[in-house]
């Protein structure tokens, strides 16, 4: 007798993804001040957090959210390459917030 293999993924509803994205945005928001102190003219991480919050508040899950995550990732890389470690890590919070709308969590 064989034992059926457990599913390797956890299914999340859109409502649950909205909750996760809202939580990620709330956690990332304080880090924006760190990023903006070092790079005051760069809105990419803030735009990513705002996109995550908009999704959490009911906006559609669109390519624009994913694009904002990629833009925040480029901000992370640029800050890192400029030697601004705190700013670069703060930008990653924006990446994580926007990316939360597209989670596909694994069971293990």
N, C-alpha and C positions, 0 to 999 in steps of 0.2 A: 504494500500500500504506500502510495506517495502522499506527502503532505503538500497541499497547495501552497504555492509561494505567495507570501504577503506582498501587497502592493508596495512599490518602492517610492511612491509619491503620496503626498497629502493633498487632497483636493481642498482648495479654498474658494469660497464663493466670492463674488464681487464685493458683497457687503463686508466680508472678512478682510479682503485685500484693502478696502477703503479704511478699515480700522487700523491695519498695520501701517499703511501709508501715512495716516494721520499721526500715529504714534512716532513714526520715523521723522516726520516733518517737525513735530514738537521737540523731539530730541535734537535735531539738527539746527534748529533756529538759534539757540545760544551760540553755536560755533560760528555763525555768520559774522558776528562782531569781531572775532579773531581774524577771520579771513579779510574782512573789509578794512581792518586797521592796517594790514600790510598791503592790500591791493584795493584801495577805495573806489577805483573806477571800473572794477570788474564785477558785473552783476550776475555772472553765470551761475555760481552756487545759489544765490538768492532766488534766481529764476527757477532753478531746479526744485528748491524747497517749496516755492510758491506753487509750482506745477503739482507737486505731491499733495499739497494741502487742497488745491482745487479738486483733484481727483477724490481725495478723502471727503470733500464736501459735496460730491455728487457729479462732478464733471466726467465726461467720457474718458475712457482709457485710450489715448491716442498716441500716434507717432510723435507728437509734439512733446509729450512727457519723456519719452525715450530720448529724443533729441536733446532735451534740456539736461538729461543725465550725462550724455556724451559731452556736451559743452562744459558742464561742471567738471568732468573728468579731465578735459583739456586744461581747465583752470588749475586743477590739482597739479598736473604735470608741469605747467609753466611756473607755478609757485615753487614747486620742488626744485626745478632746474635753476631757479633764481636764488636758491638757498634759503627760502622762506618755509622752513619745516612746519611751523605751527599753522601758517596759512594754507599750506598744501593739505595737511591733514584735516583742517576745517572744511576745505572744499570737498573732501571725500565724504563728509557728512551729507552734503547736498546730493552727491552721486547716489548714496545709499537711500536717501529719502525718495528721490524720483524713481529709482529702480524698484522700490518696494511695490509699486503698482503692477510689476510684472513677475512677482515671485512665483516660483515653481518648486516649493520646498520638498526635500527628500525625507523619507521616513527615517532614514538612518544617518 
